[in-house]
Each structure stands twice: as C-alpha cells, then as structure tokens.
C-alpha cells in the first residue's frame, strides 16, 4: 500500500465519528451564538482532563500526548483543528485484541481528549467528523462529548454504561 494511501486511510479513521449514546450524531451545534457570546474561552491542557478522569476512578493507561511537533497526523495546531491531544487506552480491554492502525494505539479500545484554541475551531472540527462519518458508511461508531474547549471521543468497544461513566466524570471537569 502506498504511503499516501496509508496516510489517507489513517486520517479517515481518525475522523470517523458516530452517534453518541444520547443524541443524533448530526446534531453537532455544540457552541453558542455566531457572535461568540457565551462561548467557552479557556484553553485546557488535555493532561488536566486525563488526570481528572483517572481521579474519578476510570481505568485509563498508556496515555500519549500530541502537539504540533509530534502529532502523527500533522493536524495539531493547524487551522480549524485541535491544538493538543491525549490518546489513551482503557485497561478493561486487552490491547492485543483491539483493532489497530499504524499510529493510534487505542483505536476503539480507549479514547482521546482534544483541546481547541476557540469554540469556532471546535465547531468546525466536530462538523468535519460528522462529514467524514457520512462519507464512510462502515465506520465504527464512537461516543463524543464536549466540555468547554475540549472534546472527549471514546471508542465503540465501550458499553453504553462504561461510556456513561466517562461522560459523568467528564461533566464534572472544570476548565
């Protein structure tokens, strides 16, 4: 397989969204009014969110952090994309049994925390995820939750109850 095709497929897999446990995946109006009133403005280091989730008793391990210098997809810090990202594995799942792609060790057996510079970038990224899902009909689903300028994305191997535990803990995080 050519390097360009491998990269393209990896980006497609990264962008694959799906339904959340509570709403229509196409309902992605996650930010406030167009004039920016009441939109979140506090940038958050994903490490803070990871620490918060761990403190809530969630079984995260093998956490990797990405920024504009080491992001395997070269998306961090680019226009309309996340500025930093954490990728983690949920230790309830055997990593060898999880489907893997070249650069993301978690695939469907963990999740990511993506941090954004502003609400507009978060909104555009979320829309890009939905569009990628529409263009990839066999994409595995994912759970997706937003808190301030961060986006928590969880793999579909998690049960709805397990994802709800992440959602509940994530809701209590204060940016």
N, C-alpha and C positions, 0 to 999 in steps of 0.2 A: 504494500500500500504506500502511495507516495506521501511524503512529509506534509504537503499542503492538504491532502485529503484527510490525513490523520488529525491535523490541527483543526480543520473544519468540523470534523465529527466530534472532536473533543469540545469545541465551542458550542456546538449544537446540544451536546449532552449537558453542558454547564447551564445552558439557558432553559433547559426543559422545566417547565412548571407543571402544575396541575392544580387540582382542586384542593382547597383547604377542607378541614373537617366541618366547617361551619357555613361556608358561603360559596356562591358561584365563582369559579376562577376568573371569569371575565369581569367580575365586579372589582376593579382594581383602583377605584378612586380613593386612594389612601391619604391624600393630602388635602389641605384646606382650599380656600378660595383662590382663584387665579391671581389675585392681587398680593398674595403671600401673607395675608392677615392670619394669625393664629397657627401658622405652620411651625413645626419644630425647627430649632436653630442650633441646638447644642450637638456638636460632633462628639462621637463616642468611640473610644478605643475598643475594638471587639474583645480584647483581653478582659475588660471590665465585665462584659456580658457573660463571657465564659466563666469567670470567677463567681459571678452571681448564680449561674445555673449549677455549678458544682456545689456551691454553698447550700443550695436548695436540695441537694442530695441526688442530683441527676448523674448518671454514670458516664460522664464524658472522659475520654482519654485520647492519647495520640493527637494532640491539638497542634496544628501548624498555622502560622500567621503569614499572611501575604500582604505586600505593599507594591508600589510602583516599580520597585527594583527586583522583586523576586516572584511576582505573580506569574505562574506558568502560562496563563492565557494572555498576558500583557494587557489586561483590562483595568487593573487598579490605577486610579489616578487619572484615567483618561476621561474625556468629556462624556457626561451622562452615565457614568459608571460609578461603582463603589470606589472609595479611596483606600480602604483596608478591608481585609477579610480574614476570618478564622475558619478553619476546616477541622471538624472533629469526628471521632468515631464513638459510637455508643457501645460500651463494653458488654452489653447483653447479647451482642451478635458476634459470632466468630468471623473475624475479618477475612479469613480464607474462604468462607462460604459466600461472601458478598461479591457481587459483580464488580469488576474493577475496570477503570480506564487508566490510561497512562499516568496522569498527573494528580488525580484526586483520589487519595486512598480511602475515603469514606464511601463514595458513591451513594448507594441507597441505604447504607447502614449507619448513618450519622447525620451530620448537617453542617451548615455554615452560618456564620454571623457576618453580614456585610454592613459596613458603615459608610455613610454618604456625607458629602460636603454640604448638601442642601436638599430641601424637600423636592425641588424640581428634578434633580438627578435621581432621587429615589423613585419618584413617579415614573420617569422615563425608563428606568431600568426595569421596573415592575411591568410596565407595558411591553417592553421588549421580551420579557419572559413569557407573557401571555401570547404574543405573536409567534414566538418560537414554538410554543406548545401547539398552537393552531396549525403550524406547518409541519409538525412532527406527530402524526396521529397515534403512533405506537409508543410515544414517550411515557416512561413510568411516572406516576403521579408523585407529587410532593406536598408536604404541608408548608404553609407560608404565613408568617406573622410579622407585623410591623410594630415597632415601638420607637417613637421619636425618629431619629435619623438612622435607625438600624433595621435590618431585615433578617429574620431568622427563617432559614429554609431547612426542612427536615426530610430525610429520605422516606420513601413509601414503605419500607420494611417495618417501620414502627407501627404499632397498632394505634387505632384512634385514642385509646386510653393512655398509651405512652406519649403520644404527641400532645395530648391534653395536659399531661404533667409538665412538659416543656413549655407549653403555652401559658399555663398558670404561673409558673416561676418567672417566665419572661415578662408577663404583665406587671409583676411586682418590681421589675428593674426600673430604677430612676436614673434617666440620662443625666 
